[in-house]
Amino acid sequence: MIIAAFNPKGGVGRTTTAVNLATVLAQAGRRVLLVDLEPEMNASISVGVRPSQSRPSIAEMLLHERRASDVIRRVDAINNLYLLTGSPELAHMDARLRHVRQPERRLADTIRPVASEFDAVVMDAPSGYSLISMSVPLAADHLVVPIRADYLALESLAHFLRWYRQRRTSRKAVSNVIGILLTMVDYRRQATREIVDIIRVHNKRGVFRTEILEDPRAAEAPSHGIPLVVYARSRASKAYAAVTEELITRLPRHAR
């Protein structure tokens, strides 16, 4: 089972979602691999890996310079959680893979053979529409789409869903959108309720019931190298535990 936190728009809580879904699954006794696909290494930093410790990384695997056994590392603070670190080299991957046959398949060809060693693989997809980002729907089985409850995010969601449908039609995506996750929800903002209602009405069965409320602890946790669900018993922490349970109920029975 390969799950990706995926939304090309930045600032939607994608990394926080990936890290905490992976952590909750690991805490439940599943063997989980967290894959950081960002050159900024945000997911890696969030579980205690500093930028100076990035090598070996997923970049070397994509370039066929290292094997999975050389690159996958344990996350010491969390039982059952393993990591493929991000790397600044990912920022240049479009150019590095431009002469490769079917470059959009390189991520799937790298991750899928490894996935059989784990109960779950959770990928933190990069923002934008780079080669790596466009490769994620070919590598993942399921996409969790985090979205902020604000107007600009609402517009970007509509754009993303059109783009995704086109890729499914052209067979450039094999994954399914298993759920849209409302993040950083703050009902003190005047328009929040209206935007949440619009998203839910237009995506009736696609939106998770659980909402991730605005929580200052979510911004604090990465500076300590600890996932939010370990760092604090805050409202967002509890919500990530709840949404992970909800995610499991949405999976096909054989994948639970």
C-alpha positions in Angstrom: 0.0 0.0 0.0 1.5 3.3 -1.1 -0.2 6.5 0.0 0.9 10.0 -1.0 0.1 13.3 0.6 -0.3 15.1 -2.7 -1.4 18.6 -3.7 0.8 20.7 -6.1 -0.2 23.8 -4.2 2.3 24.7 -1.4 1.4 25.6 2.1 -1.5 23.2 2.5 0.0 21.0 5.3 1.2 18.3 3.0 4.4 17.4 4.9 2.6 17.6 8.3 0.0 15.2 6.9 2.5 12.7 5.5 4.7 12.6 8.6 1.8 12.2 11.0 -0.1 9.6 9.0 3.1 7.6 8.8 3.8 8.0 12.5 0.3 7.0 13.6 0.4 3.9 11.3 3.8 3.0 12.8 2.5 3.5 16.4 -0.3 1.0 15.5 2.4 -1.6 14.9 2.7 -1.4 11.1 6.0 -1.3 9.4 6.0 2.0 7.6 8.4 3.7 5.1 8.2 7.5 4.9 9.5 8.8 1.6 10.6 12.5 1.4 10.4 13.8 -2.1 11.2 17.4 -1.4 14.6 19.1 -1.9 13.9 21.1 1.2 13.8 17.8 3.2 10.9 19.0 5.3 9.6 15.5 6.2 13.1 14.3 7.0 13.7 17.3 9.3 10.4 16.6 10.9 11.6 13.2 12.1 15.0 14.3 13.3 17.3 14.2 10.2 19.3 17.4 9.6 20.2 18.7 6.1 23.8 17.7 6.7 22.7 14.1 7.2 20.8 13.8 3.9 23.1 11.4 2.1 22.4 8.7 1.1 18.9 9.8 -0.1 16.1 9.0 -2.4 17.9 11.1 -5.1 20.7 8.4 -5.3 18.0 5.7 -5.7 16.3 7.6 -8.5 19.6 7.9 -10.3 20.4 4.2 -9.8 23.5 5.2 -7.8 22.5 3.4 -4.6 20.3 0.4 -3.7 17.4 0.6 -1.2 19.3 -1.3 1.4 21.9 1.4 1.4 19.5 4.3 1.7 16.6 3.3 3.9 17.2 4.2 7.5 15.4 3.7 10.8 13.8 6.6 12.6 15.2 6.1 16.0 12.6 7.9 18.0 9.6 5.9 16.5 9.4 2.2 16.4 8.4 0.6 13.0 9.1 3.9 11.1 11.7 4.0 8.4 12.8 6.9 6.1 14.0 7.7 2.6 15.4 11.1 3.1 14.8 14.0 0.7 17.8 15.9 -0.8 18.6 19.2 -2.4 19.6 17.1 -5.5 15.8 16.5 -6.1 15.6 20.1 -7.3 17.7 19.1 -10.4 16.0 15.8 -11.1 14.1 17.0 -14.1 17.4 17.7 -15.8 19.2 14.6 -14.5 16.5 12.3 -15.8 15.7 14.1 -19.1 17.4 11.4 -21.2 15.9 8.5 -19.4 13.2 6.5 -21.2 9.8 7.2 -19.6 11.2 9.4 -16.9 7.8 9.8 -15.2 8.0 6.1 -14.4 11.3 6.2 -12.6 9.7 7.0 -9.2 7.3 4.1 -9.5 10.1 1.8 -10.6 12.1 2.8 -7.6 9.4 2.7 -4.9 7.2 -0.2 -5.9 9.8 -3.0 -5.5 10.6 -1.6 -2.0 6.9 -1.4 -0.9 6.6 -5.1 -0.5 8.9 -4.9 2.5 6.5 -2.6 4.4 2.9 -2.6 5.5 2.6 1.0 4.2 4.6 3.5 2.3 3.7 7.2 2.8 5.2 9.7 0.4 5.5 13.4 1.0 5.1 14.8 -2.5 6.7 18.1 -3.6 4.7 21.2 -4.6 4.4 22.4 -8.2 4.3 20.3 -11.4 7.9 19.1 -11.6 8.8 15.7 -13.0 8.8 14.2 -9.5 5.5 15.7 -8.6 3.9 14.4 -11.8 5.4 11.0 -11.1 3.6 10.6 -7.8 0.2 9.6 -9.2 2.0 6.8 -11.2 3.8 5.5 -8.1 1.1 5.8 -5.4 -2.0 3.6 -4.9 -3.9 6.3 -3.0 -3.7 10.1 -2.8 -4.6 12.1 0.3 -5.1 15.7 -0.9 -4.6 18.2 1.9 -6.2 21.6 1.4 -6.4 24.8 3.5 -9.9 26.2 4.1 -9.4 29.4 2.2 -10.5 30.9 -1.1 -7.2 30.5 -3.0 -6.9 26.9 -2.0 -10.4 26.3 -3.1 -9.5 27.6 -6.6 -6.3 25.5 -6.7 -8.3 22.4 -5.7 -10.6 22.8 -8.7 -7.5 23.2 -11.0 -5.9 20.2 -9.4 -8.9 17.9 -9.8 -9.3 18.9 -13.5 -5.6 18.2 -14.1 -5.9 14.8 -12.2 -8.9 13.7 -14.3 -7.0 14.5 -17.5 -4.1 12.4 -16.3 -6.3 9.5 -15.4 -7.9 9.7 -18.8 -4.5 9.6 -20.5 -3.3 6.8 -18.2 -0.6 9.0 -16.7 -2.1 8.3 -13.2 -3.0 5.0 -11.6 -3.7 6.1 -8.1 -7.1 7.1 -6.8 -8.0 10.1 -4.6 -8.9 8.4 -1.4 -9.8 11.6 0.4 -9.5 15.4 0.5 -8.3 16.6 3.9 -9.2 20.0 5.3 -6.2 21.4 7.1 -5.4 24.5 9.2 -9.1 25.1 9.7 -9.9 28.2 11.7 -13.5 28.9 12.3 -12.6 32.3 13.7 -12.0 33.4 10.1 -15.2 34.8 8.7 -15.2 32.9 5.4 -14.0 29.5 6.7 -17.5 27.9 7.2 -18.6 29.0 3.8 -15.5 27.6 2.1 -15.7 24.3 4.0 -19.3 23.9 3.0 -18.5 24.6 -0.6 -15.7 22.0 -0.6 -17.9 19.4 1.1 -20.9 20.0 -1.2 -18.9 19.7 -4.4 -17.0 16.6 -3.2 -19.7 14.9 -1.3 -18.0 11.5 -0.5 -14.4 12.7 -1.2 -13.8 14.8 1.9 -12.7 13.3 5.2 -15.1 13.9 8.0 -12.1 14.7 10.3 -10.8 18.3 9.9 -7.3 19.4 11.0 -7.8 22.5 13.1 -5.3 25.4 13.2 -2.8 24.5 15.9 0.4 26.3 16.8 2.0 23.1 18.0 2.0 21.8 14.4 4.6 24.5 13.5 6.6 23.9 16.6 7.1 20.1 16.3 9.5 20.1 13.3 12.0 22.3 15.1 12.3 19.5 17.6 12.6 16.8 15.0 9.5 15.1 16.4 6.2 14.4 14.6 3.3 16.4 16.0 1.4 13.3 17.2 4.5 12.5 19.4 5.3 16.1 20.4 2.0 17.1 21.8 -1.6 15.9 22.6 -3.0 18.9 20.9 -6.2 19.3 18.8 -4.4 18.8 15.5 -2.5 15.8 17.0 -5.7 14.1 18.0 -7.2 14.9 14.6 -4.3 13.2 12.7 -4.9 10.1 14.8 -8.6 10.2 13.9 -8.1 10.8 10.2 -5.6 7.9 10.1 -8.3 5.6 11.4 -10.8 7.1 8.9 -8.2 6.5 6.1 -7.9 2.9 7.0 -11.7 2.4 6.7 -11.5 3.8 3.2 -8.8 1.4 2.0 -9.8 -1.7 0.1 -10.3 -4.5 2.6 -7.2 -6.5 1.5 -5.0 -3.4 2.1 -6.1 -2.7 5.7 
